[in-house]
Amino acid sequence: MHLVGVRDLKTRLSHWLRKVREGEVVRVTDRGEVVAEIWPVRPPAEVPPEMEGLWRLSQRIPLRLGEPGRGRRLGTPPWSFPDGTAKAILDADREDRI
């Protein structure tokens, strides 16, 4: 993400549009205040369609996208408790405070 003043944007518009075409987001400032963002029309070709929403989010906030298909799935925990256990624990804890 790049911050650029209005004057610099006007004088070097081709440069900043090239950055946008490469997938960058350009934030335009006027007297130090961000007033606009210039976004690419679509994500780079290497971003799969199902990741497009995350890619757009990553352009707004610092976020690093992981590799597709490399995530781990968490299994069920090796322990289990009967229904109502959490409620019983909370009720007992609240009675101690009264």
N, C-alpha and C positions, 0 to 999 in steps of 0.2 A: 504494500500500500504506500502510495506517495502523497505527500502534501505539497501543493503548488499554489502560489499566489495568483491572483487574477492577472496581474501584469505579465508574469512569466508564462502563464497559460496562453495569453494572447500572442506573445512574441515567439513562443516555441510550440505552437499548437500541433504541428506535424510530429514532433518528437513525442509529445504526450499521447497523441492518438496511436502512435506506434506501440507505446507501452501498454495501452489499453488493448490493442489488437493481440499483444503477446499474453494477455490474460491478467494483467495488473489492474488494480483499481486506483484511480486518481481522485484524491479529495481536493477540492478547490477551496481556498481560503480567501476571505476579504477582510483585511485588517486583523488577521490572526484568528478569525472565527470561520469554522468550516461552514460553507454555504451550499455545497453541492458535491456529488460524487459522480464520476464517470465510470461506468461499468462496461465490460465486454458484453456483446449481445448474447453470446453463448460461451460455455466453458471450452477449454482447449479439447482437442480431439481425443486425448488420452484419458479424459474423465468419462467413465461409463455413465450411461443415462440414469441409472439408479442412484448414483452418487452426486448428481447435479445439484440437488438441494444442499447437501453438505458442502459442496464446493462453493456455492454462493455464500453460505454462512461463513466459510473460512476466509472469504474475501472481506467480510465485515469485522470479524474479531480474530485475534490470534488463535489459530487452530491448525494443527497438523493432521492431515488425513492419513490414516493407516493404509496399508496395502489391502486390496480387496481379497476376501476369502482367507485372511490370516487370523481372524478373531477366534477366540476359544469360547466354547459353549460351556456354561457352568452346569454341572449335573445336580441332582438332588443331594442335599446334605446327608451325611451318614447318620444323623440323629433325627428323631421326630418326637413330637409332644402331642398328647391328646388334645382334642378341641377344648377351648376354654382356658387353657393354661395361662396364656398371656393376660387374659382378663382377671383370673384369680390372683396372679402376681401383682398386677396393678391395684386391684382392690385391697389386697393385704398391705401394700405399700402406702396407700392413701389412708388406711385406718391408723397407721402408726403416726401420721402427721396431725391427726385430729385431736 
